[in-house]
Amino acid sequence: MLDLLSGDIIWRIFRYLDVGSRARLAAVNTTFYRLFNKWEDLLHCSVRLDGITLAGENFIIEVDQPHHSKKILAVHDERVLWKVDREVLRSLVNINELHISSNFFAEGSSDATIAALFSFPRLQVLHIQQRYSEEKCQLNIVRPHHVLQIASASLSDLKLQGVVVTAQALELICSKYRNTLESLCLLGGLVSTSDLHRCFQAISKCSESTY
């Protein structure tokens, strides 16, 4: 119900609460969380794996994080990784959610970078996404060898947007993750009309998927 109120009204209520109460509400309510930058009496914030410390002139409090910890890596511009050591990427072994731009699969792009990103052994969510400012490109192609580079054995959520998906690549995906894949999103993806029959057959073999 609080989400129905305007930000100004909520802030007037919010400012009368002590910092500890504000922190607890912000942890469970998105509207309160968005007001975090208006905490005029909050001078210091320290974020750690096991919680958050908030401090001002006359107080210091510890706030436990009630949510489960997701390890998410999102790279929406492939150029930021051009000079990054790929061994640094391979060291991120705890990543379980990866969001990358469809331009990673453009003709002439680095397969070694894709291989490093796909090397995360605990990956469960993989979203290949088209940037809002770009048109679909038939040169962004997900090929079979890309699928083979995915190290995770338990991928459950896959989005293929802004890329051409070859029939063989989709067959490999559906075979490799037929028992774990719960969500397969091809909205915004491209498939050759000559491959449609093979693609539908491959998808039908996934026992857990919703499309």
C-alpha positions, 0 to 999 in steps of 0.5 A, spaced: 500 500 500 505 504 501 507 504 494 501 507 492 503 514 495 508 519 492 515 519 494 514 526 497 509 523 502 513 517 504 519 521 505 515 526 510 513 519 514 520 516 513 524 522 516 520 521 523 523 514 523 530 513 527 535 510 522 535 503 524 527 503 523 528 506 516 534 501 514 529 495 516 524 498 512 528 500 506 531 492 506 524 490 505 520 495 501 523 498 494 519 505 495 523 506 502 530 503 498 529 509 493 529 514 498 536 512 501 539 518 498 535 523 502 538 520 508 540 527 510 543 525 517 547 519 514 554 520 513 557 514 512 555 507 509 559 501 509 557 495 505 560 488 507 558 481 505 554 479 512 551 486 513 551 494 512 554 499 517 550 506 517 553 512 521 552 519 523 554 524 528 550 521 534 549 514 532 552 507 528 548 501 527 549 494 524 543 492 519 543 485 517 541 483 510 535 479 509 536 477 502 539 471 499 546 474 496 546 473 488 553 474 485 551 478 478 555 480 473 552 485 467 556 487 461 552 491 457 558 494 453 563 489 450 568 494 449 569 495 457 572 488 457 577 489 451 583 490 455 581 486 461 585 480 463 581 474 461 584 470 467 581 475 471 574 473 468 576 466 469 577 467 477 570 470 478 568 463 480 562 464 484 558 468 479 551 465 478 548 470 474 550 473 467 547 479 463 551 480 457 550 484 450 548 481 444 554 485 440 559 480 444 557 475 438 558 480 432 563 477 427 570 478 428 569 479 436 573 475 441 571 468 442 576 468 448 572 473 451 566 469 451 569 463 453 572 466 459 565 469 461 562 462 460 567 459 464 563 460 471 562 454 474 556 456 478 552 460 472 544 459 473 542 465 469 544 467 462 541 473 459 544 475 452 540 482 451 540 487 445 541 494 447 535 499 447 539 503 442 541 498 437 537 494 431 537 487 431 544 484 427 544 478 423 551 478 424 550 477 432 550 469 432 550 464 437 554 458 434 555 451 437 562 452 440 559 458 444 554 453 447 560 448 448 564 453 452 558 454 457 562 451 463 555 450 468 552 444 468 545 447 471 543 453 467 536 454 469 534 461 466 536 463 458 535 469 454 537 469 447 535 476 445 538 480 439 542 474 436 541 469 431 540 462 434 543 457 429 539 450 429 545 446 432 546 451 437 539 450 440 539 443 439 545 443 444 542 447 449 536 443 449 540 437 450 545 439 455 540 443 459 534 438 458 533 437 466 535 444 469 532 449 464 526 452 467 526 458 462 528 459 455 526 466 452 527 467 445 523 473 444 527 478 440 532 472 437 532 470 430 532 463 427 532 461 420 525 459 417 529 453 414 531 451 421 524 452 425 522 445 425 529 443 428 528 448 433 521 446 435 523 439 436 529 441 440 525 445 445 520 440 445 525 435 449 526 440 454 522 437 460 522 443 465 522 449 460 517 454 460 518 458 454 
